[in-house]
C-alpha cells in the first residue's frame, strides 16, 4: 500500500450508495460514500460495477464499491490553479447590447 506524506493511504476502497432518477421533475445521479469520506480537489473516485440503465419515470438506489485515489500535493495545487483560472473566464462577460454609443 502506498501512503501519502501525511500517512494517509494513496488509494482505498469504500462502500457507496448511488441514487439515479430520471423523471419529468428531475434527472440526476448522486453518490454518497460510506463514512462521510471527504473528497478534496484533485481526488479521483471510481465506482465499480456494470453500467446502470434507468427508464424514464424511474428512480434507482444501488449499493456499490468505490475506489478513492487521493491526489498528491502537485495535482492538488494544479487543480486549485485550474479552478481559479476557469472562474476568471466568467469575468470576461459583457452585458452591453453591442451598440456603439
N, C-alpha and C positions, 0 to 999 in steps of 0.2 A: 504494500500500500504506500503510495506517495503522499507525503504530508506537505502542507504549505508552511511558510516561515513561522506562523503562529501556532503550529502543531495540529491544525485542523486537517482532516483528510482532503486530498485534492478532488476525489470523487466518491460518491456513496449512493446507495440505493435507498429509496424511501417509498412507502405506500402512498397512494393518492386517490382522491375521488374526482371523477370527471362528470360534469353536467353539461349536456348538449341539448339545446332547444331550437326547434325550427317551427315556429308558428307565425300566425299573422301579426302577433304582438311583439315577437322577439326572435332574433336569430343570434345565438351566442354559444360559446363554449368556454367553460370555466374549469380550471384545475386547482384543487386545494391539496397541498402537500400535508401529510400527516405530521404532527408535532410542531406545526407552525414554523417550518423551516424558512428562514429569511433568504430571499433571493436578492443578490446585490448586483450592481451594474457589471456586465460582462459575463456573469454566470450563465451556464447553459443547462437546460432541463430537457431530457428526452423521455417521452412517455412510451413504454413498451406495450406491444400487443398489436393485434390486427386492426386495420383501419375500421372506423365505425361509420355506418350509414344511418342517417335519421330521416325518416319520411316526414313530409310536410304535415304539421299538426301534432308531431310527437315530441316528447321530452325523454331523454335517456340519462340514467345515473349509472355509472360504472366504477368498479374498483380496478386499479392497475398498479404497476410498479413504475417508478420514475427513477432515472439516474440523474443526479445533480453533479455537474462538474464546475468546481469553483474557479473563477478567473484569477490569474496571477496579478501581481502588482502592476505590471506594464499594461496588460489587457484592460484592467480596471481603469487605469489612468486614460488610456486611449478611448475607452467607452465614454468617460466623462467629457473629454475634449470633443469627441464627435457629437455627443448630445448637445453640448453648448453651441457648436457651430451650426447644427441643424436648427436650433432655436433662433439663432441670429438671422437665419434666412427668412424667418417670419417677419422680421422688422422691415424687410425690403418690400413692403406692400404700399401701394399708393391708393389713396382714397379720392383722388381728383377725378373729374369726369373726362380728362384728356383734352379739354378745350384750352386753347391759349387765352390768356386774359388780355 
